Amino acid sequence: MNNIFPISTVYAGVISDAPPLTSLLSNVLNFVLSIVGVLGILGLVVSGIVYITASGSEERMQTAKKIALESGIGITIALISLILTGQLASFFQ
């Protein structure tokens, strides 16, 4: 009987060089936290633009200050999370 496939049996071996799940999750979390940090910096830029273009409007200046405060809090939380995940990852490896 003519077989069109030259290999009749395929054996699957153990993937020994695959990265562990903790490494994969750590990389994904670092990526997400980096995106959050970039968004926080963009928030600071937007708040600066709003503050500069406020033209003396007290309401717009308060809005800009609120955006800056919330962006600063977001950046701080992202940095603390990045540090904690790095420490936990090194602890569990």
C-alpha positions, 0 to 999 in steps of 0.5 A: 500500500502506498503511503503518501506520508513518509512518517507513520507514527509521530511521538510528542515529547515533553516540552522542556524549554517552554517558559513556566506559567509564572514567567508568562503571567509576569510578562503579561502583568508587566506589559499591562502595568507599563500601558497604565503608566504610559496612560498616566503620563498622557493624562499629565500631558493633557492636564497641562494642556488644559491648564495652559489653555484655561485662560484664567477660567477657574473651572478649567484650572480646577479640572486640570488640577483634578486630572493631574492629581488622578494621573499622579495617583494612577502612576503611583499605583502602577509603579507600586504594583510593578515593584510588588510583582517584581518582588513576588516573582523573584520570591517564587522563582 
